[in-house]
Amino acid sequence: MLLTLENVSKHYTLGGVLVQALHEVSLTIDRGEFVAIMGPSGSGKSTFLQVASTLAVPTSGLIKLNDREVSSYNEIERAHLRNKSIGFVFQQFNLLPRTSALANVELPLVYAKVTANERTARARTMLERVGLADRLQNTPAQLSGGQQQRVAIARALINDPDIIFADEPTGNLDTKSGDDIKQLLAQLHQEGRTIIMVTHEADVAKIAERLIVFRDGRILSNTKHPRGGTKKQVEK
Protein backbone atom coordinates (compact mmCIF):
# COMPACT_ATOMS: atom_id res chain seq x y z
CA MET A 1 0.00 0.00 0.00
CA LEU A 2 1.28 3.48 -0.84
CA LEU A 3 -0.97 5.45 1.56
CA THR A 4 -2.77 4.12 4.63
CA LEU A 5 -5.07 5.89 7.07
CA GLU A 6 -6.06 4.05 10.24
CA ASN A 7 -8.91 5.44 12.38
CA VAL A 8 -8.00 9.03 11.48
CA SER A 9 -10.04 11.81 13.07
CA LYS A 10 -9.74 15.59 12.78
CA HIS A 11 -11.54 17.86 15.24
CA TYR A 12 -11.35 21.62 15.60
CA THR A 13 -13.23 24.40 17.36
CA LEU A 14 -15.18 26.96 15.33
CA GLY A 15 -16.95 29.76 17.15
CA GLY A 16 -16.72 27.84 20.40
CA VAL A 17 -18.30 24.76 18.83
CA LEU A 18 -16.42 21.46 18.41
CA VAL A 19 -16.49 20.34 14.77
CA GLN A 20 -15.74 16.69 13.94
CA ALA A 21 -14.50 17.17 10.38
CA LEU A 22 -13.23 13.57 10.11
CA HIS A 23 -14.31 10.69 12.31
CA GLU A 24 -12.23 7.49 12.47
CA VAL A 25 -11.56 7.23 8.74
CA SER A 26 -9.68 4.12 7.60
CA LEU A 27 -8.53 3.82 4.01
CA THR A 28 -5.77 2.40 1.82
CA ILE A 29 -4.55 3.70 -1.54
CA ASP A 30 -2.42 1.49 -3.79
CA ARG A 31 0.42 2.80 -5.91
CA GLY A 32 -0.86 3.78 -9.35
CA GLU A 33 -4.48 4.30 -8.33
CA PHE A 34 -6.57 7.27 -9.47
CA VAL A 35 -9.09 8.04 -6.72
CA ALA A 36 -11.84 10.66 -6.84
CA ILE A 37 -13.21 12.07 -3.58
CA MET A 38 -16.73 13.51 -3.53
CA GLY A 39 -19.28 14.66 -0.98
CA PRO A 40 -21.49 17.65 -0.11
CA SER A 41 -20.10 20.80 1.46
CA GLY A 42 -18.96 20.06 5.00
CA SER A 43 -18.70 16.32 4.34
CA GLY A 44 -15.00 16.14 5.25
CA LYS A 45 -13.55 15.62 1.77
CA SER A 46 -11.31 18.72 1.87
CA THR A 47 -10.22 17.95 5.42
CA PHE A 48 -9.35 14.44 4.31
CA LEU A 49 -7.12 15.84 1.55
CA GLN A 50 -5.37 18.20 3.96
CA VAL A 51 -4.75 15.50 6.56
CA ALA A 52 -3.79 12.75 4.10
CA SER A 53 -1.30 15.08 2.39
CA THR A 54 0.19 16.21 5.76
CA LEU A 55 -0.91 19.82 5.23
CA ALA A 56 -2.85 19.32 8.48
CA VAL A 57 -2.17 17.12 11.50
CA PRO A 58 -4.84 14.60 12.52
CA THR A 59 -6.34 14.81 15.99
CA SER A 60 -5.96 11.05 16.31
CA GLY A 61 -5.19 8.03 14.19
CA LEU A 62 -2.29 6.87 12.08
CA ILE A 63 -1.12 7.82 8.57
CA LYS A 64 1.51 5.86 6.66
CA LEU A 65 3.17 6.78 3.36
CA ASN A 66 5.46 4.21 1.80
CA ASP A 67 5.14 2.16 5.01
CA ARG A 68 6.48 5.06 7.10
CA GLU A 69 4.36 6.50 9.87
CA VAL A 70 4.13 10.23 9.01
CA SER A 71 1.25 11.46 11.18
CA SER A 72 3.59 12.28 14.06
CA TYR A 73 6.09 14.23 11.92
CA ASN A 74 6.89 17.76 13.07
CA GLU A 75 6.40 20.78 10.80
CA ILE A 76 9.90 20.63 9.30
CA GLU A 77 9.66 16.88 8.64
CA ARG A 78 6.26 17.30 6.99
CA ALA A 79 7.54 20.11 4.76
CA HIS A 80 10.48 17.96 3.66
CA LEU A 81 8.15 15.02 2.99
CA ARG A 82 5.82 17.17 0.88
CA ASN A 83 8.69 18.59 -1.15
CA LYS A 84 10.12 15.16 -1.84
CA SER A 85 7.15 12.84 -2.12
CA ILE A 86 3.91 14.80 -2.66
CA GLY A 87 2.68 16.99 -5.51
CA PHE A 88 -0.21 19.44 -5.18
CA VAL A 89 -2.67 20.87 -7.71
CA PHE A 90 -5.12 23.47 -6.38
CA GLN A 91 -8.30 25.05 -7.70
CA GLN A 92 -6.76 28.53 -7.40
CA PHE A 93 -3.49 27.41 -9.10
CA ASN A 94 -1.37 29.05 -6.33
CA LEU A 95 1.24 30.39 -8.75
CA LEU A 96 3.57 33.28 -7.96
CA PRO A 97 1.94 36.14 -9.90
CA ARG A 98 5.01 38.09 -11.06
CA THR A 99 7.08 35.01 -11.85
CA SER A 100 7.45 33.18 -15.16
CA ALA A 101 5.97 29.75 -15.77
CA LEU A 102 9.51 28.37 -15.83
CA ALA A 103 10.42 29.87 -12.45
CA ASN A 104 7.13 28.73 -10.91
CA VAL A 105 7.84 25.15 -11.91
CA GLU A 106 11.42 25.42 -10.67
CA LEU A 107 10.34 26.48 -7.16
CA PRO A 108 10.15 23.01 -5.52
CA LEU A 109 13.63 22.30 -6.89
CA VAL A 110 14.94 25.46 -5.21
CA TYR A 111 13.74 24.11 -1.86
CA ALA A 112 15.31 20.75 -2.74
CA LYS A 113 18.64 22.57 -3.36
CA VAL A 114 18.96 21.45 -6.96
CA THR A 115 21.52 23.42 -9.00
CA ALA A 116 20.26 26.30 -11.17
CA ASN A 117 21.15 24.67 -14.49
CA GLU A 118 19.45 21.41 -13.57
CA ARG A 119 16.38 23.26 -12.26
CA THR A 120 15.95 25.11 -15.54
CA ALA A 121 16.47 22.00 -17.66
CA ARG A 122 14.01 19.92 -15.67
CA ALA A 123 11.38 22.69 -15.52
CA ARG A 124 11.67 23.28 -19.27
CA THR A 125 11.19 19.56 -19.95
CA MET A 126 8.17 19.38 -17.65
CA LEU A 127 6.49 22.41 -19.23
CA GLU A 128 7.04 20.84 -22.64
CA ARG A 129 5.43 17.67 -21.24
CA VAL A 130 2.22 19.58 -20.41
CA GLY A 131 2.12 21.42 -23.74
CA LEU A 132 3.56 24.79 -22.73
CA ALA A 133 6.91 24.81 -24.56
CA ASP A 134 6.03 28.22 -26.03
CA ARG A 135 4.97 29.79 -22.71
CA LEU A 136 8.10 29.36 -20.59
CA GLN A 137 8.58 33.05 -19.85
CA ASN A 138 4.92 34.02 -19.51
CA THR A 139 3.65 35.12 -16.10
CA PRO A 140 0.31 33.79 -14.81
CA ALA A 141 -1.43 37.00 -15.91
CA GLN A 142 -0.35 36.22 -19.48
CA LEU A 143 -1.79 32.71 -19.36
CA SER A 144 -5.33 31.37 -19.59
CA GLY A 145 -6.84 29.49 -16.67
CA GLY A 146 -6.19 26.17 -18.36
CA GLN A 147 -2.58 27.12 -19.05
CA GLN A 148 -2.09 28.20 -15.44
CA GLN A 149 -3.38 24.84 -14.27
CA ARG A 150 -0.94 23.12 -16.63
CA VAL A 151 1.88 25.09 -15.02
CA ALA A 152 0.59 23.98 -11.61
CA ILE A 153 0.54 20.35 -12.76
CA ALA A 154 4.09 20.65 -14.11
CA ARG A 155 5.16 22.07 -10.75
CA ALA A 156 3.44 19.18 -8.95
CA LEU A 157 5.34 16.67 -11.10
CA ILE A 158 8.78 18.31 -11.04
CA ASN A 159 10.13 16.30 -8.08
CA ASP A 160 8.68 13.02 -9.38
CA PRO A 161 6.39 12.62 -6.34
CA ASP A 162 4.95 9.36 -5.09
CA ILE A 163 1.45 10.81 -5.00
CA ILE A 164 -0.42 13.82 -6.41
CA PHE A 165 -3.26 15.50 -4.51
CA ALA A 166 -5.58 17.56 -6.72
CA ASP A 167 -8.15 19.82 -5.04
CA GLU A 168 -10.93 20.75 -7.50
CA PRO A 169 -8.44 20.94 -10.40
CA THR A 170 -11.12 21.96 -12.93
CA GLY A 171 -13.20 24.12 -10.58
CA ASN A 172 -12.03 27.48 -11.98
CA LEU A 173 -11.92 26.48 -15.63
CA ASP A 174 -14.28 26.75 -18.59
CA THR A 175 -15.57 23.56 -20.15
CA LYS A 176 -12.88 23.28 -22.87
CA SER A 177 -10.00 23.97 -20.45
CA GLY A 178 -11.52 21.60 -17.91
CA ASP A 179 -11.72 18.84 -20.50
CA ASP A 180 -8.06 19.41 -21.38
CA ILE A 181 -7.03 19.09 -17.72
CA LYS A 182 -9.12 15.95 -17.31
CA GLN A 183 -7.37 14.45 -20.32
CA LEU A 184 -3.95 15.37 -18.91
CA LEU A 185 -4.75 13.83 -15.52
CA ALA A 186 -6.00 10.67 -17.22
CA GLN A 187 -2.75 10.48 -19.20
CA LEU A 188 -0.70 10.87 -16.03
CA HIS A 189 -2.65 8.02 -14.46
CA GLN A 190 -2.03 5.83 -17.50
CA GLU A 191 1.68 6.53 -17.03
CA GLY A 192 1.43 5.07 -13.53
CA ARG A 193 0.95 8.18 -11.41
CA THR A 194 -1.00 7.92 -8.16
CA ILE A 195 -3.64 10.66 -8.00
CA ILE A 196 -6.15 11.57 -5.29
CA MET A 197 -8.59 14.18 -6.57
CA VAL A 198 -11.29 16.07 -4.69
CA THR A 199 -14.11 17.22 -6.97
CA HIS A 200 -17.77 18.17 -6.82
CA GLU A 201 -18.30 17.41 -10.51
CA ALA A 202 -19.56 13.93 -11.36
CA ASP A 203 -18.20 14.05 -14.92
CA VAL A 204 -14.74 14.86 -13.57
CA ALA A 205 -14.92 12.02 -11.05
CA LYS A 206 -15.63 9.58 -13.91
CA ILE A 207 -12.03 9.77 -15.13
CA ALA A 208 -10.88 8.13 -11.88
CA GLU A 209 -10.95 4.37 -11.40
CA ARG A 210 -12.25 4.60 -7.85
CA LEU A 211 -14.81 6.86 -6.18
CA ILE A 212 -14.97 7.56 -2.44
CA VAL A 213 -17.91 9.57 -1.13
CA PHE A 214 -17.75 11.34 2.22
CA ARG A 215 -20.63 12.44 4.42
CA ASP A 216 -20.52 13.85 7.95
CA GLY A 217 -16.80 13.16 8.27
CA ARG A 218 -17.13 9.48 7.38
CA ILE A 219 -16.75 7.38 4.25
CA LEU A 220 -20.25 6.79 2.91
CA SER A 221 -19.22 4.64 -0.05
CA ASN A 222 -16.03 3.34 -1.64
CA THR A 223 -16.44 1.88 -5.13
CA LYS A 224 -14.06 0.86 -7.86
CA HIS A 225 -14.77 0.93 -11.57
CA PRO A 226 -12.60 -1.70 -13.27
CA ARG A 227 -12.06 -1.30 -17.00
CA GLY A 228 -14.74 -3.12 -18.93
CA GLY A 229 -16.52 -4.18 -15.76
CA THR A 230 -19.04 -2.97 -13.26
CA LYS A 231 -18.46 -1.02 -10.09
CA LYS A 232 -17.88 -2.93 -6.88
CA GLN A 233 -17.59 -2.09 -3.22
CA VAL A 234 -14.03 -1.79 -1.98
CA GLU A 235 -12.94 -3.27 1.30
CA LYS A 236 -12.12 -0.46 3.73
Protein Blocks (a to p, Z undefined) as FASTA:
>chain_A
ZZdcehiacdddeehiacdfbghiacdddehiacddeddehilmmmmmmmmnopaccfbd
cddeehiafklpcfklmmmmmmmmpccddfklopafkbcfklmmmmmmmmnopafklmmm
mmmmmmmmnopammmmpcfklpcfklmmmmmmmmmmmnopabdcdehkllmpcfklmmmm
mmmmmmmmmnopacddddfbfklmmmpmbdcddeehiafbdcdddehiacddddZZ
